[in-house]
Amino acid sequence: MQGRLVTLEWPGDDDWAAIATWLRPGSPAAVLSGDWELLGAAEIEQANRAGRVHNLVIRTKDGDRIGTVSYQRSGRIGGFTVGGAIGAPELWRRGYGAEAVVLLVDYLFHQLDAHRVQVTTAGYNKGIIRLMTKTPFVVEGILRDHCYLDGAYHDAIVWGVLRDEHYASLKPSEDNRVLAVGLEDFVSEDDKTQARAVLVEHLAARGRTALDGYLGGAGRPAAPAEPSAAPAAPSATSAEPSAAPSVEPLAAGEPAPAAGAA
């Protein structure tokens, strides 16, 4: 996934230790995110391989590895929670983290059919709160005393964005040049159109399909037989009229036979 400033890549074997370093308790990124969960490189790799969380590595245009973003499924089908961290404080406020998160969010909506994406931020993180106010994310709730820092509890803010809100935001402007990032389609519209044309041509040439039996090909279900002619009326000279068929009464509560039942 490539943006103007950064590229997101799936981690390699030598990336897990770096991710663990960026996210370790007490690291600058962990302090500002309010996340104090102790995870080593092996645990992070195992969680990714098990599908509980998915980390991606953030690289600059020069190829420098500077941070990570992550996502995991949450709530009902189509819900995701995302997070991220730029490791070195001197790289903060340059737009790297903002673009990385937007690339990730666009990937979730555009390729994984997300319906809702959620972010939770620490209530003392001035920079990230200011950034979130410039995005289509909406404040959905406050988690009281959710984070602990410097001897006191602090609230956390829950932000969410829905699918239509995200797509409506992908309109570049003078004050939204970094955040208005949309990933290119994996398959071009021209290729999609040509693929459909190939199938249409195949079907028009009577290519074999599973519907042949219903459209006149081999194995077509036989048409129902024509009803037989009504029996001739009894002769006026018959000695006795035909006896009417006897009708056995139904037991109480017994359903009547279906139409056409013997």
MARDOMAR-847723 format. One record per atom (N, C-alpha, C): x, y, z. Coordinates in steps of 0.2 Angstrom, whole numbers, plus 5000, padded with zeros to 4 digits. Example, Ala and Ser with C-alpha at 12.3 -4.5 7.8 and 13.67 -1.06 7.14 Angstrom:
// residues 2
506649725039/506249785039/506649845039/506449895035/506849955036/506450005039/
END
This chain:
// residues 262
500449945000/500050005000/500450065000/500450104995/500850164994/500550234994/500750274998/500450344998/501050394996/500850454997/501350504995/501950514999/501950495006/502450505010/502750435013/502350385013/502550315016/502250265012/502450205014/502250145011/502150095017/501550055016/501450005021/501649935018/501949895022/502149825020/502049775025/501849715023/501849665028/502449645031/502549635038/503149625041/503549565038/504149565038/504649515037/504949485044/505349435043/505549405049/505949445054/506249495051/506749545055/506349605057/505649605056/505249665058/504949655065/504849595067/504449585073/504849615079/505449615080/505849645085/505749725085/505749755079/505649825079/504949845081/504449805079/503849825081/503749815089/504049765092/504049755099/504349815102/504849845100/505249895103/504849965102/504449975097/504050035096/503450035101/503249975103/502649965107/502749945114/503349935116/503549915123/503249965128/503049945134/502849995139/503350045141/503250105141/503650155142/504050185136/503950155130/504150185124/503750255123/504050305119/503650365118/502950355115/502950305110/502350295107/501850255111/502050215116/501550175120/501350225125/501750275128/501550325133/500950365130/501050385124/500550435121/499950395119/499950335117/499350295116/499050265122/499350265127/499050245133/499050165134/499450135129/499450065129/500050035133/499949995138/500549975142/500549895142/500249865137/500349795137/501049765135/501249725139/501949695138/501949635133/502249655127/502249595122/502949595119/503249535118/503849525115/503749515108/504349515104/504349505097/503949435095/504149385099/503849315097/503049315098/502849355104/502149355105/501749395099/502049455097/501749495092/501749455085/502249415084/502249375078/501749315078/501749285084/501249235085/500549255084/500349315087/499649345087/499549365079/500049385075/499949405068/499749335064/500149285066/500149225062/499449185064/499249195070/498549175072/497949215069/498149275067/497549315064/497249355069/497449355076/497149395081/497249475080/497849485077/497949555075/498349555069/498349615065/498749615059/499149675059/499849675059/500249735059/500549745052/500649805051/501049825044/501549865046/502149865043/502749915044/502649975040/502850035043/502850095039/503550105037/503550125031/504250145028/504150205024/504750245025/504750315021/504950295014/504850345010/505050345003/505750315002/506150335007/506850315006/506950235009/506450205011/506450135013/506650135020/506650185024/506750185031/506150155035/506250105040/505750075044/505650125050/505050155050/504950205055/504350185060/503950135059/503350125063/502950075061/502350065064/501850015062/501150035063/500750005059/500050015060/499749945061/499149935064/498849875065/498049875065/497749825063/497049815063/496849745066/496249745069/495949685071/495149685070/494849635069/494149635068/493849645075/493249685075/492949695082/492149705080/491749695085/491049695085/490749655080/490249675076/489949635071/490349625065/490049595060/490449585054/490549655051/491149665048/491249725045/491549785050/491649765056/491949815061/492649795062/493049855062/493849845064/494049895069/494549885072/494949925077/495649935074/495849995074/496550015071/496950045076/497550045075/498050085079/498750095076/499150125079/499850135075/500350175080/500950175077/501450205081/502050225077/502250285077/502950305074/503450305080/503950265079/504450255084/504850315087/505150345083/505550405085/505150465086/505250505091/504850565092/505050615087/505650615085/505850665080/505550665073/505150605072/504850595066/504050605067/503850625073/503150645074/503050715070/502350725069/502150785066/502350795059/502550745056/502750755049/502250725044/501750705046/501250675042/501350605041/501850565043/501950495042/501450455045/501350465051/500850425055/500150435052/499950495051/499250515048/499150485042/499650485037/499550455030/499550375031/499950345036/499950275037/499250255039/498950285044/498250265046/497750275041/497750325037/497250335032/497350285026/497950265025/498050205020/497750145022/497950135029/497650065032/496850075032/496550125034/495850135034/495550125027/495850155022/495650145015/495650075013/496250035015/496249965013/495749925016/495549945023/494949905026/494349915022/494149975020/493549995017/493549965010/494149975006/494149964999/494249884997/494649855002/494849785000/494549735005/494349755011/494149705016/493349715017/493049755014/492349765014/492149795021/492549835024/492349855031/491749905031/491349905036/490849945037/490950005042/491349985047/491450035052/492150025055/492550075056/493250075058/493250115065/493650095070/493650125076/494350145078/494450195082/495150215085/494950235092/495450215096/495350245103/496050285105/495950345107/496550385109/496550405116/497150415119/497250435126/496950515126/496650525131/496350595132/496850645133/497550635135/498050685136/498450695129/498350655124/498750655118/498550715114/498850775115/498550835111/498650825104/499250795101/499350795094/498850745091/498750695093/498350645090/497650665090/497350705096/496750725096/496650785091/497150825090/497050875085/497050845078/497450795077/497450765070/496750735069/496450695074/495850665073/495250715071/495350775074/494750825072/494850845065/495350825061/495350845054/495150785050/494950735053/494750675049/494050665049/493750615045/493050605045/492850565051/493250545056/493150515062/492650555066/492150525069/491750555074/491850535081/491750575086/491850555093/491250515095/491350455097/490750415098/490650395106/491150415109/491150405117/491750415120/491650425127/492250435132/492250375136/492850345137/493050295142/493350325148/492950335153/493150375159/493750335163/494250365165/494850345168/495150275165/495150275158/495350225155/496150215154/496550265155/497250265154/497550295161/498150275162/498450295169/499150315167/499350375169/499950415167/500150465172/500750465174/501050515179/500550525185/500450465188/500050455194/499350475194/499050475189/498350495188/497950455183/497350445183/496950415178/496750475173/496650445167/496450495161/495950465157/495450495154/494950475150/495250455143/494950415139/495050395132/494450415128/494650435122/494150455117/494050395112/493450375110/493250325105/493050365099/493350355093/493150385087/492950325082/492450345078/492250295073/492150325066/492250295061/492050315054/491650265051/491150275047/490750225043/490950235036/490850185032/491050175025/490850235021/490250255021/490050315017/490450375019/490550385025/490950445028/491650445025/491950385025/492650385023/492750405015/492250375011/492350385004/492150455002/491750485006/491550555005/492150605007/492650575011/493150615013/493750615008/493750575003/494350564999/494250614993/494250684995/494250734991/494850784993/495350784989/495950834991/495750904991/496050934996/495951014996/496551044999/496651105000/497251135002/497451115009/496951105013/497051095020/496951015021/496950975016/496750905017/497150865012/497850885011/498250855006/498450785008/498650775014/498850715017/498350665018/497850685021/497250645023/496850615018/496850655012/496350635007/496750585002/496950525005/497250475001/496850415000/496750394994/496450334992/496850284988/496850224990/497250174987/496950164980/497450144975/497250124968/496950054969/496450044964/496149974963/496749924962/496649864965/497049814963/497049794956/496449794953/496249774946/495949834943/496249854937/495949914934/495249904931/494949964931/494249954928/494249924921/494749944917/494849914910/494849834910/495249814915/495349744915/494649704918/494349744922/493649714924/493149714919/493149764915/492749764909/492849714904/493549704902/493749654898/493549584900/493649574907/493449504909/492749494908/492349544909/491649534908/491449514901/491849554896/491649544889/491849474887/492449444890/492649374888/492049324890/491749334896/491249294898/490649294894/490449364892/489849374888/489949334881/490549344878/490749314872/490649234873/490949204878/490849134879/490149114879/489749154883/489049134884/488649134877/488849194874/488449204867/488649144862/489249114863/489449064858/489148994861/488648994866/488348934869/488948894872/489348924876/489848884880/489448844885/489748794887/489348744891/489348774898/488748774901/488648804908/488248754912/488248764919/487848724923/487048734922/486948784918/486148794916/485948764910/486348724907/486148694900/485548654901/485448614907/484848574907/484248614908/484248674909/483748714910/483648764903/484148764899/484048814893/484048774887/483848714887/483848674880/484348634879/484848624883/485448584881/485348504884/485848464884/485748394886/485548394893/485148344894/484848344901/484348384903/484048414898/483448464900/482948424903/482648454909/482048414912/481448404907/481148344907/480648334903/480048384905/479648404899/479048444900/478548404903/478148424908/477548394911/477148364905/476848304906/476448274902/475748304901/475548304895/474848344894/474348304897/473848334900/473348304904/472948254899/472748194901/472348154897/471648174896/471348154890/470648174889/470148154894/469648194895/469148174900/468848114898/468648074903/468248014901/467648024898/467347984894/466747994890/466147984896/465648024895/465048024899/464747954899/464447934904/464147864904/463547864899/463447804896/462947804892/462247804895/461747834892/461147834895/460747774896/461047714892/460747654893/461147614898/461647644901/461947604907/461447584912/461547524914/461147494919/461147534926/461847544928/461947584934/462447634933/462347694936/462947744936/463547724940/464047744938/464747734941/464647754949/464947714953/464947734960/465347784962/465147834966/465647884967/466147864972/466747884972/467347864976/467147884983/467247834988/467147844995/467647894997/467447935002/467947985005/467947975013/468547955015/468647935022/468748005026/468348015031/468348075035/469048075039/469348135039/469948145043/469848145050/470348115054/470348125061/470448195063/470248205069/470248275072/470948295072/471048355069/471748385069/472148365063/471948315059/472348285054/472348335048/472948355045/472948395040/472648365033/472348405029/472148375023/472748365018/472648315014/473248295009/473348355005/473948365003/474148414998/473848404991/473748464988/473448454981/473848404977/473448354974/473748314970/474048254973/473948244980/474148184984/473748134982/474048074982/473648004981/473247984987/
END
